[in-house]
Amino acid sequence: MADSKPTLHHLNDSQSQRILWLLEELEIPYDLVLHKRNETGPNKRRAPEELKKTHFLGKSPQLCTSDGRVVIESLVIARYLIDKYDKKDRFKGDGDWLRDDELCNIAAATIGIPMSVEVLFTMMAKLSPFFLRPLIYPIHRGIHQGYSGPELDLNFGYLDEQLGDREYFGGSSPSRADFILSWPMDVCALNHFIDLEKFPALAKWHKRCQERPAWKRALEKGNGYNLKY
């Protein structure tokens, strides 16, 4: 192919932002196609139909590789980009692939379940008629106190312990785990699903990530990153 650059299909206000951040960190040429969530109608805030033109599921991120393959799922995309383009091994961490996989899967699966519960009930209250909200709030509060809150605290506590006094989970530079963990951290911290003050190492890490020039460039090149539900 004449164009050997990868292409990222990026959706605003989505986990695709962490892949855009990684591409900026790698400092490689790439093409960026911006997509906007639907703002009206029954599919409000959902991904647009146009994303189904490049992949059956119609989700983002989607990475079109230089050989024309379309890759989905952030964990897989991040691994592909680091393996292929990180020639100086800046983002491959300390070489402990087992720990890296564990941390990535905690972000994608273990944290994802209670975080989704919080998002669901938050959106349910927001989108319900006002006379139903007094019924939803106490149910949400009970589920948060009895399940999702303790589960999130447990997992973020583990991450805080794993980070320790390191700058990043990968050491002195971000690794795949840092890029993948940034999304659930952003969602949970912004929406107060967790109290970030309980996790001082993570709080410093979160600020450190957002102060990186590549993170700031990714925000400028994207088309919005508002995760408030």
Secondary structure, DSSP 8 states (H G I E B T S, - for coil): ------EEEEETTSTHHHHHHHHHHHT---EEEEE----SSTTTTS--GGGGGT-TT--S-EEE-TTS-EEESHHHHHHHHHHHH-TT-SSSTTS-HHHHHHHHHIIIIITHHHHHHHHHHHHHHHHS-TTTHHHHHHHHHHHIIIIIHHHHHHHHHHHHHHHTT-SBTTBSS--HHHHHHHHHHHHHHHTTSS-GGG-HHHHHHHHHHHTSHHHHHHHHHSS------
